[in-house]
Amino acid sequence: MRLEKLRVPFNYLDRQFADMDLYLEDIKELVMTGDFTIGAPVGEFERRIAEKSGIPYSIGVASGTDALTLSLKVMGVGPGDEVITTPFTFIATVGAIVSAGARPVFVDSDESFLIDPSKIEEAITDKTRAIMPVHYTGNVAEMAPIVEIANRRGLAIVEDACQAIMASDGEQPVGSIGDAAGISLHPLKNLNVWGDGGVILTRSEETYEKLRLLRNHGLFTRDEVTVFGQNSRLHSLQAVVGIRLLEQMEWITDQRRSIAATYDEAFADLPEFIKTPPVRPGVRHVYHLYMLRVQRRDELLTYLIDNGVEAKIHYPIPVHLQEAAVSLGYKKGDFPVSEESCNSIVSLPLHQHLTSDEIQATIEQVRRFYGK
């Protein structure tokens, strides 16, 4: 059956919260307590997300970006330091490094859209303090060689896991591999809330205790300040929403992985036009994004949108070529894999609320564009 111009949405929030009564009841109970600032729901959410993630400690903060910035700061990263990451990422990764006072140093990505570990060693200087691998799209960076380099060179590892909650590499969940990891709770993330929010995961009790201070002005008690911190508290209201959505995380993750597998199979016979997302053996990719590398990308994007499929590009300009990065001194051609990816990627709609008809319509429109 051909499905003519069935609208396939990228944004699913209207479906996710079509029945919001339970959330509103939870919020009503919170309002009656007045427990708005690092209230009991925040502690409960932190306990549950740590348990769900397989990590001993979690700290709720105001955003995924703050989760990365505070993680760097607690590792001692500051002015004069350098942090190695990839330019093929959302701007928040690099913004967090700059917000910590450090200089971003880029190395290229690989064909799986992840930082290339083989490029890291040559980028290390006597100013390097940390490495920030990005688990982009919900995939997991190749961490074993990164850990080896970091241990040998005495560097911290902060995992940008903002898109990768519930992802893992074998028995190692994201957040358990480095010194700390940032998770985003942005409305379109796999685990989302009703606004901005973030979580830091760590295996270290010492790091956990320091982060609890840093996110709340450095206050040890109401009247005693141990260190100078900042206001980056996860709102109790967002924690209330997060607690309810945590109950759905296995279903959300399984649905996304199942749809990705359907897409993979549907495009497997089109290797001359499409490269499906590469995943290393043993990695549990959670598909925050389903990102393809395709021929005639701009034409395909226009065709899909014209035919009701809300495809996107994440993102068309690598960070090192953004105006904000001019002072870093990079130029076009410095990171060829990342640059080529930005010219050839497209993200198809993939979320837990897609219907079978919408999935098939997306597949059909992609195949039709390539004459298949």
Residue pairs with C-beta under 8 A, 6 or more apart in sequence:
2 364
3 357
3 360
3 361
3 364
5 307
5 308
6 308
6 357
6 358
6 361
7 308
7 310
8 308
8 309
8 310
8 349
8 354
8 358
8 361
8 362
9 310
9 349
9 358
10 310
10 311
10 312
10 347
10 349
10 351
11 188
11 310
12 351
12 352
12 353
12 354
13 187
13 188
13 192
15 353
16 192
16 353
17 23
22 244
23 194
23 240
23 241
23 244
26 240
26 241
26 243
26 244
27 237
27 240
27 241
30 36
30 39
30 41
30 236
30 237
30 240
33 39
33 40
35 41
35 236
36 235
36 236
36 237
37 233
37 236
38 216
38 233
38 234
38 236
39 236
39 239
40 236
41 236
41 239
41 240
41 243
42 60
42 233
42 234
42 235
42 236
42 239
44 239
44 243
45 60
45 234
45 239
45 240
45 242
45 243
45 246
46 58
46 59
46 60
46 199
46 239
47 58
48 243
48 246
49 58
49 183
49 191
49 199
49 201
49 242
49 246
50 56
50 57
50 58
50 201
52 166
52 246
52 249
53 165
53 166
53 173
53 174
53 175
53 183
53 201
54 168
54 173
54 176
55 173
55 175
55 176
55 181
55 201
55 202
55 203
56 202
56 203
56 205
56 208
57 201
57 202
57 203
57 204
57 205
57 207
57 208
58 199
58 200
58 201
58 202
59 199
59 200
59 202
59 208
59 211
59 212
59 215
60 197
60 198
60 199
60 215
60 233
60 234
60 239
61 67
61 70
61 197
61 198
61 199
61 200
61 215
61 232
61 233
61 234
62 196
62 197
62 198
62 215
62 231
62 232
62 233
62 234
62 235
63 184
63 186
63 196
63 197
63 198
63 232
64 92
64 162
64 182
64 183
64 184
64 185
64 186
64 189
64 196
64 197
64 198
65 92
65 95
65 96
65 99
65 182
65 184
65 198
66 96
66 198
66 215
66 230
66 232
67 162
67 181
67 182
67 183
67 184
67 198
67 199
67 200
68 92
68 93
68 96
68 97
68 132
68 158
68 160
68 162
68 182
69 96
69 99
69 100
70 200
70 211
70 214
70 215
70 230
70 232
71 158
71 179
71 180
71 181
71 182
71 200
71 202
71 211
72 83
72 96
72 97
72 100
72 102
72 130
72 132
72 156
72 158
73 100
73 214
74 180
74 207
74 210
74 211
74 214
75 129
75 130
75 156
75 158
75 179
75 180
76 129
76 156
77 83
77 97
77 100
77 101
77 102
77 129
77 130
77 156
78 100
78 101
78 102
79 101
79 102
80 101
80 102
80 127
81 101
81 102
81 103
81 127
81 128
81 129
81 130
82 102
82 103
82 104
82 105
82 125
82 127
82 128
82 129
83 97
83 100
83 102
83 103
83 104
83 105
83 128
83 129
83 130
83 131
83 132
83 158
84 105
84 106
84 107
84 120
84 123
84 124
84 128
84 130
84 131
84 132
85 93
85 94
85 97
85 104
85 105
85 106
85 107
85 115
85 131
85 132
85 133
85 134
85 160
86 93
86 106
86 107
86 108
86 109
86 114
86 115
86 116
86 133
86 134
86 136
86 335
86 338
87 94
87 106
87 108
87 109
87 318
87 319
87 320
87 321
87 325
87 330
87 335
87 338
88 108
88 109
88 113
88 134
88 136
88 318
88 319
88 335
88 337
88 338
88 341
88 342
89 134
89 136
89 160
89 319
90 162
90 314
90 315
91 319
91 322
91 324
92 162
92 184
93 132
93 134
93 160
93 162
93 319
94 104
94 319
94 325
96 132
96 160
96 182
97 103
97 104
97 132
98 104
102 129
102 130
103 127
103 328
104 319
104 325
104 328
105 123
105 125
105 128
106 123
106 319
106 320
106 328
106 330
106 334
106 335
107 115
107 116
107 119
107 120
107 122
107 123
107 335
108 116
108 119
108 335
108 336
108 337
108 338
109 115
109 116
109 136
109 335
109 337
109 338
109 341
110 116
110 337
111 275
111 278
111 293
111 337
112 139
112 277
112 278
112 279
112 280
113 136
113 137
113 139
113 277
113 291
113 341
113 345
114 133
114 134
114 135
114 136
114 139
114 140
114 141
114 142
115 133
115 134
115 141
115 146
116 337
117 141
117 142
117 145
117 146
117 149
118 145
120 131
120 145
120 146
120 149
121 149
124 149
124 153
124 155
128 153
128 155
129 155
129 156
130 155
130 156
130 157
130 158
131 146
131 149
131 150
131 155
131 156
131 157
131 158
132 157
132 158
132 159
132 160
133 141
133 143
133 146
133 157
133 159
133 160
133 178
134 141
134 160
135 141
135 159
135 160
135 161
135 163
135 164
135 167
135 174
136 163
137 163
137 277
137 285
137 287
137 288
137 289
137 290
137 291
137 314
138 163
138 164
138 167
138 190
138 256
138 285
138 286
138 287
138 288
138 289
139 164
139 167
139 277
139 279
139 283
139 285
140 164
140 167
140 168
140 169
140 174
140 280
140 283
140 284
140 285
141 159
142 280
143 169
143 172
143 177
143 178
146 157
147 157
147 177
147 178
149 155
150 156
150 157
150 178
156 178
156 179
157 177
157 178
157 179
158 178
158 179
158 180
158 181
158 182
159 174
159 175
159 177
159 178
159 180
159 181
159 182
160 181
160 182
161 167
161 174
161 175
161 181
161 182
161 183
161 201
162 182
162 183
162 184
162 186
162 189
162 198
163 184
163 189
163 190
163 288
163 289
164 174
164 183
164 286
164 288
165 174
165 183
165 189
165 190
165 191
165 249
165 286
166 173
166 190
166 191
166 249
166 253
166 284
166 286
167 173
167 174
167 283
167 284
167 285
167 286
168 174
168 283
168 284
169 177
169 280
169 282
169 283
169 284
170 282
170 283
174 181
174 201
175 181
175 183
175 201
175 202
176 201
176 203
179 202
179 204
179 207
180 200
180 201
180 202
180 204
180 207
180 211
181 200
181 201
181 202
182 198
182 199
182 200
183 191
183 198
183 199
183 200
183 201
184 197
184 198
185 191
185 192
185 193
185 196
185 197
185 198
185 199
185 238
185 242
186 192
186 196
186 197
187 193
187 194
187 195
189 288
190 249
190 252
190 253
190 256
190 286
190 288
191 242
191 245
191 246
191 249
191 252
192 245
193 238
193 239
193 241
193 242
193 245
194 237
194 238
194 241
195 235
195 238
196 238
197 234
197 235
197 238
197 239
197 242
198 234
199 234
200 211
202 208
202 211
210 227
213 219
213 220
213 226
213 227
213 229
214 227
214 229
214 230
214 232
215 229
215 230
215 231
215 232
215 233
216 229
216 231
216 232
216 233
217 225
217 228
217 229
217 230
217 231
218 225
218 226
218 227
218 228
218 229
219 225
219 226
219 229
220 226
251 352
252 352
253 286
255 351
255 352
256 286
256 287
256 288
256 350
256 351
256 352
257 284
257 285
257 286
257 287
259 287
259 290
259 350
259 351
259 354
259 359
260 277
260 285
260 287
260 290
260 350
262 359
262 363
263 276
263 290
263 348
263 350
263 359
263 362
263 363
264 276
264 277
266 363
266 366
266 367
267 274
267 276
267 292
267 363
267 366
267 367
268 276
269 372
270 367
270 370
270 372
272 295
273 294
273 295
273 370
274 292
274 293
274 294
274 295
274 366
274 370
275 292
275 293
275 294
276 292
277 285
277 287
277 290
277 291
277 292
279 285
287 350
289 314
289 347
289 350
290 347
290 348
290 350
291 314
291 345
291 346
291 347
292 345
292 346
292 347
292 348
293 341
293 344
293 345
294 300
294 344
294 345
294 346
295 344
295 370
297 313
297 343
297 344
297 345
297 346
299 369
300 311
300 346
300 366
300 369
301 311
301 313
301 346
303 365
303 369
304 310
304 311
304 346
304 348
304 362
304 365
304 366
304 369
305 311
307 365
308 361
308 365
309 348
309 349
309 361
309 362
309 365
309 366
310 349
311 346
311 347
311 348
311 349
312 346
312 347
313 342
313 345
313 346
313 347
314 345
314 347
315 342
316 342
316 343
317 342
318 335
318 338
318 339
318 341
318 342
319 325
320 328
320 330
320 334
320 335
320 338
321 330
321 332
321 339
332 339
333 339
348 362
348 366
349 358
349 362
